Amino acid sequence: MKKIMLLALVFISVNAFAQEKKGDHQRKNQKEMHMQKSDLTPEQQATLLTKRLTLKLDLSETQQKEIYDLNVTQAFDRLADREAMKKAKETGKKPTEQERYDRMVERLDKQILIKNQMKSILKSDQYAVWEKDMSQHKRRGQKRGEKAENGPDRERRS
């Protein structure tokens, strides 16, 4: 009887550890999507983003062209920023507090400019949908950042 109980316990334990966690599968997909995104050229990234916005906001041809131009500019800016960060990382140079501050200000200025440009391109109802989507996207990113900053078990301890 003890052997059967021990065998059942071992079987249950092995089964429990063999199960893949839900979050692991999602993280793999996110990493895969991120890798695919970084392999794309700026033009390809802009095309995909413009098409997604076209589906979501029902954009006209002129709106698509204007948003594509905006997306291409953003994609090239991101590429240049990524290259600069990569170069700085290779040299081992860490940015000073002032450089970090300047980079944050520049990023926020770009966001304000993009928001104003989108406001001029989109109709008011389209802009409201875009704004809502962007705020949800930022909120999701902030939640991920908090988890990474505080650790995955931080919420359970409280």
C-alpha positions as CSV (number, residue, x, y, z in Angstrom):
1,M,0.0,0.0,0.0
2,K,2.9,2.4,0.8
3,K,4.5,1.7,-2.5
4,I,1.3,2.5,-4.4
5,M,0.8,5.8,-2.5
6,L,4.5,6.7,-3.1
7,L,4.1,5.9,-6.7
8,A,0.9,7.9,-7.0
9,L,2.6,10.9,-5.3
10,V,5.6,10.7,-7.6
11,F,3.3,10.5,-10.6
12,I,1.3,13.5,-9.5
13,S,4.5,15.5,-8.8
14,V,6.0,14.8,-12.1
15,N,2.8,15.7,-13.9
16,A,2.6,19.0,-12.1
17,F,6.1,20.0,-13.1
18,A,5.6,18.9,-16.6
19,Q,2.8,21.4,-17.2
20,E,3.8,24.5,-19.1
21,K,2.8,27.7,-17.4
22,K,0.4,30.0,-19.3
23,G,2.7,33.0,-19.1
24,D,5.7,31.1,-20.5
25,H,3.8,30.4,-23.8
26,Q,2.8,34.1,-24.1
27,R,6.4,35.3,-23.3
28,K,7.7,33.0,-26.1
29,N,5.2,34.4,-28.6
30,Q,6.1,38.0,-27.5
31,K,9.8,37.4,-27.9
32,E,9.2,35.8,-31.3
33,M,7.2,38.7,-32.4
34,H,9.8,41.2,-31.2
35,M,12.5,39.3,-33.0
36,Q,10.5,39.4,-36.2
37,K,9.8,43.1,-35.8
38,S,13.5,43.9,-35.4
39,D,14.3,41.9,-38.6
40,L,12.0,44.1,-40.7
41,T,13.2,47.2,-42.5
42,P,11.7,50.6,-41.4
43,E,9.6,50.7,-44.6
44,Q,8.1,47.2,-43.8
45,Q,7.4,48.2,-40.2
46,A,5.7,51.4,-41.4
47,T,3.6,49.4,-43.9
48,L,2.5,46.9,-41.3
49,L,1.6,49.6,-38.8
50,T,-0.3,51.7,-41.4
51,K,-2.3,48.6,-42.5
52,R,-3.2,47.8,-38.9
53,L,-4.4,51.4,-38.4
54,T,-6.3,51.2,-41.7
55,L,-8.1,48.2,-40.5
56,K,-8.8,49.6,-37.0
57,L,-9.7,53.2,-38.1
58,D,-11.0,52.7,-41.6
59,L,-8.5,55.2,-43.1
60,S,-9.0,56.9,-46.5
61,E,-6.2,56.7,-49.2
62,T,-4.8,60.1,-48.3
63,Q,-4.9,59.4,-44.6
64,Q,-3.0,56.1,-45.3
65,K,-0.3,58.0,-47.2
66,E,0.2,60.6,-44.6
67,I,0.3,58.1,-41.8
68,Y,2.7,55.9,-43.7
69,D,5.1,58.8,-44.1
70,L,4.8,59.5,-40.4
71,N,5.4,55.8,-39.6
72,V,8.4,55.6,-41.9
73,T,10.0,58.7,-40.1
74,Q,9.3,57.1,-36.7
75,A,10.8,53.7,-37.8
76,F,14.0,55.4,-39.0
77,D,14.2,57.4,-35.8
78,R,13.8,54.1,-33.8
79,L,16.5,52.4,-35.9
80,A,18.9,55.3,-35.4
81,D,18.2,55.3,-31.6
82,R,18.7,51.5,-31.5
83,E,22.0,51.8,-33.3
84,A,23.2,54.6,-31.0
85,M,22.3,52.6,-27.9
86,K,24.0,49.5,-29.4
87,K,27.2,51.5,-30.1
88,A,27.2,53.0,-26.6
89,K,26.7,49.6,-25.1
90,E,29.6,48.2,-27.1
91,T,31.9,51.0,-25.9
92,G,30.8,50.5,-22.4
93,K,29.9,54.2,-22.0
94,K,27.0,54.9,-19.7
95,P,25.0,58.0,-20.2
96,T,25.2,60.8,-17.7
97,E,22.1,62.0,-15.8
98,Q,21.9,65.0,-18.1
99,E,22.1,62.9,-21.2
100,R,19.4,60.6,-19.9
101,Y,17.2,63.6,-19.1
102,D,17.8,65.1,-22.5
103,R,16.9,61.8,-24.1
104,M,13.6,61.6,-22.1
105,V,12.7,65.2,-23.1
106,E,13.5,64.4,-26.7
107,R,11.3,61.3,-26.6
108,L,8.4,63.2,-25.0
109,D,8.7,66.0,-27.6
110,K,8.5,63.4,-30.4
111,Q,5.4,61.9,-28.8
112,I,3.7,65.3,-28.6
113,L,4.6,66.0,-32.2
114,I,3.2,62.6,-33.3
115,K,0.0,63.2,-31.4
116,N,-0.5,66.6,-33.0
117,Q,0.2,65.2,-36.4
118,M,-2.2,62.3,-35.9
119,K,-4.8,64.9,-34.7
120,S,-4.5,66.8,-37.9
121,I,-4.6,63.6,-40.1
122,L,-7.4,61.8,-38.5
123,K,-11.1,62.7,-38.1
124,S,-12.3,63.3,-34.5
125,D,-13.9,59.9,-34.1
126,Q,-10.8,58.1,-35.6
127,Y,-8.6,60.1,-33.3
128,A,-10.6,59.2,-30.2
129,V,-10.2,55.5,-31.1
130,W,-6.5,55.9,-31.8
131,E,-6.0,57.8,-28.5
132,K,-7.8,55.1,-26.6
133,D,-5.7,52.4,-28.2
134,M,-2.5,54.3,-27.4
135,S,-3.4,54.8,-23.8
136,Q,-4.2,51.0,-23.4
137,H,-0.9,50.2,-25.1
138,K,1.0,52.4,-22.7
139,R,-0.8,51.0,-19.7
140,R,0.1,47.5,-20.7
141,G,3.8,48.5,-21.0
142,Q,3.7,50.2,-17.6
143,K,2.3,47.1,-16.0
144,R,5.1,45.0,-17.5
145,G,7.7,47.5,-16.4
146,E,6.3,47.4,-12.8
147,K,6.5,43.6,-12.7
148,A,10.0,43.6,-14.0
149,E,11.0,46.3,-11.6
150,N,9.3,44.8,-8.5
151,G,9.7,41.1,-9.4
152,P,7.0,38.7,-10.2
153,D,6.2,37.8,-6.6
154,R,5.9,41.3,-5.3
155,E,2.1,41.4,-5.5
156,R,1.6,38.2,-3.6
157,R,3.7,39.5,-0.6
158,S,1.5,42.5,0.0
